[in-house]
Each structure stands twice: as structure tokens, then as C-alpha cells.
Amino acid sequence: MTQKRQLFGTDGIRGVAGEFPLTAESTFQIGRALGQDLARNSPRARAVIGQDTRESSAWIADRVALGLASCGVEIASAGVITTPGVAYLARSRKFEAGIVISASHNPWTDNGIKVFSADGYKLPDSRELAIEKEIFTLVQSSSMPAGTPTRPPAPSLPGDAELRRAYIDWLARNVTADLRRFRVLVDCANGAATAEAPGLFRTCGVQAVLLHASPDGHNINENCGALHPENLASAMAERKGQFDLGVTFDGDADRALFSDANGKVINGDAVLLLAARHMQALGVLAKNTVVATTMSNMGLEIALKRSGIGMRRANVGDKYVLEEMQKSGATLGGEQSGHIIFRDGEATTGDGLLTALRILEIMACSGRSLSDLVSDLKVFPQIIQNVRVREKMPFAQVPQVHQAIEAAERELNGTGRVVVRYSGTEALARVMVEAEQEAQMRRIAGVIVESIRATLGA
């Protein structure tokens, strides 16, 4: 039987800052475990570390860095930088690892640790499991290694500005179209995008007005950013005619959602559609195939099919989308939540800033507005509800839940979809239902949600 990871979820280690596994002691030991893993393969290993704007990110970064240094790993800090920025630096500057301190879209009280390997990809599950075992061993021993440096590494903030600039320059080099005519309203979520978005848009000549770009350690994702795309859409509607596009990032800017000029939210499904068609026209959409997830709307699948484009579904999580892309040879994949992965270039993970540039390029090359580019996408009514659970028992082993799901699938009979899964990072069950009729969709979702609450609810 395959062993399950206890610390690493679909997006690294995550929890409440100050509580296990993110205490001062455990973050040091996590650094040690990572350091030992790196040192086994490279005696003179180097790692780059970056962080978001949470109050806890600096001390966690410093503790992880100390643990790495205790194993002889040389540390470079990029300071506040996006998650894909660290992935880029790991692969381009030949670091053995890139480490990000961030909890993405979670509230400021949470934090997390993500790890990229030297090639810029997230670690495979098997390697995370091996590191996790080492973490538990070290935490239980709670001993300081003999090689612990008497002088700790330099503080992680402010970090090396040249590293951040290198990432911005790489993004700008990806742009081939003239973007100077575009006026863009940008919601930075008071997160990592505040460090790179202003310089990037300025370098590309984009006329950008920034919202929520004043982080104070506590306001990351607070009623802003990709977690609340409706706020950006409302701002666009209020300023109708002033902007061509609205873009909103999450806390670590590895994803982006959009608003058209009329104030309509454009999610990751719509981005996949317009990007797929553009890449198909350029001849760079490998296999004429897009990788989406189990949560992507049936309307996307139908619209892609009309354009002669196939769609494969992966498990939720950009890590799993990428794995399916690599398996199938696809060059485009992503999630409804705004993680979009472009593999026709050098990117190895979802990148909100890169996605924003690609959308602007498509608009520039086509001469069409965002709303026009996705006007034929007919979205099936879809509802997603979260249920907090006390344990993540397989649904097939819970008769009441299993029966509710089976009854829903029989009723829909191909005219809709039901997806019930557990969150990879939180104690939540996620229930997604699509149907042709909204009333039917809500009723079916309600039955399944109640069955989970009654049997597994916290």
C-alpha cells in the first residue's frame, strides 16, 4: 500500500504560523531535513529562498535557512518574490533547490513551505515522503547538529534585488507584442505581486493602476486578490471605459484571474480556451490538447471540441496538471482557479504574471477585447461547496455519502457532473455539481453536502 504524506499536501507544507509544523523548532528541522536531502546529492549545494508578505514569512524563512546552513547548504535570498519567481531562479541560476515561504491564498495567520528542485519543478511525491520521514526523525530528536553554524545566514529580508530583477527581465523577454496601448487595473492582493508587478508592467510599457499594493503583514488576501475576483470586477464596472483589462493575483501570484472591460469575471477555464485557440493558430498547441482538472466546467470541454481541441482532466492541483501535461506531451494546462501552465516556453509552474502578459499579447495580436475572445463559452451552472470534516475517510467507505453521489450521477446521466474530493491542504470536503438547470444543481449539491455533514462533519 502506498504511504501517505502527513506534512506535504498538494502545495507543500501548510499550517498556522507558530503551530506545528510551523513552529520555530520544527521549521529549523524542516530546513535540516531539506539540507540533508540536498547534501546527499551535492556536497556543495546552493538554495534560493523567497517569501510572501505575511508577518511570519521572514522568521520562518530565517529558521529554514538556518537549518539548511547547518547542513552546509549555501543560501541566497530573493526576499519578497512570487512563487514562480523562485522556480525560475532555481532553474536559471543553477541552484539545487528553490524554497518558498507562503500559504498562497490562505489568511495571514497561515503559512507554508514549498520546495522546487533544480529544474524548477515541484518535488515528486516520493521525494516529499522521504524528506517528511527525515523531518519527523529530527523533530523527535530535537538535537542541534554538530555542524550548526555559529554565524547564522544573513536575514532573508530584504533579499537580493538583482535576483528579483532577473525574474522581471525574464518575464519581459517573453513578450513579443506591443502592449503600450493597454490600460490595466491590477489587484496585487497585498501579496508577493507587490514586489514584481509594478516593475514588470512598467518595463513592458503597460499603463497599470495598482490596487491592494500596500502589504502590512496582516492584509494579504484580505477582501482582495484572486480569492475575491468580484471586487476587481466591481472596480472595473465602476470605471467603465477607463481600462481594457483587470487582473487579480493571489498571495504568492502563481495564479491570476481577470475581469473584462465591462466588469465580468473571467476565470481559468476561459483563459484556457482563449490561450488554446491562440496557441493552436500559432502551431504550438502540442497534440491539440489541453489539460484541465476535474473541476473545470463542461462548457470549456464543449467549446474546445468545437475548435478541434481535446481536453484531458487531471486531479486538482497544478502539480497534478503538470504531471498530466508531461505524460501526454501537452503544452497548455491549468485550473479554473487561475493556475495556468504554459509549456511552449521555459515555464515549469503556474505563473500569474506570465499569464497576464499572455492574455495581453493575445488581445494585442487579435485586436479583440477579452469579452469578445471568450464570448462563445457557455458555462454550465456550477456550484462548489466546502464542508469542514473531522477525518478524510474515503467516500466509498461511507455508505450514506457513497449512495448520495451515486444517486446524483444516475439522475444527471451525462447532462452534468458531480465531483466530491478532499482538499489537499485543509480539513475540507469539496462538493462540485454541474447541471443544465440551476435548481437541479443546487438540490443535488445540498443532498451530498448534508450527507457529508451528517457522517464526517467536524
Buried (B, 14 or more C-beta within 10 A) or exposed (E): EEEEBEBBBBBBBBBBBBEEBBBEEBBBBBBBBBBBBBBEEEEEBBBBBBBBBBBBBBBBBBBBBBBBBBBBBBBBBBBBBBBBBBBBBBBBBEBBBBBBBBBBBBBBBBBBBBBBBBEBBBBEBEBBBBBBBBBBEBBEEEEEBEEBEEEBBEBBEEBBEEBBBBBBEBBBEBBEBEBEEBBBBBBBBBBBBBBBBBBBBEBBBBBBBBBBBEBEEEBBBBEBBBBBBEBBBBBBBEBEEEBBBBBBBBBBBBBBBBBBBEBBBBBBBBBBBBBBBBBBEEEBBBEBBBBBBBBBBBBBBBBBEEBEBBBBBBBBBBBBBBBBBEEBEBBBBBBBBBBBBBBBEBBBBBBBBBBBBBBBBBBBBBEBBBBEBBEEBEBBBBBEBEBBBEEBBEBEEBEBBBEBBEBBBEBBEEEBBBBBBBBBBBBBBBBBBBBEEEEBBBBBBBBBBBBBBEBBBE
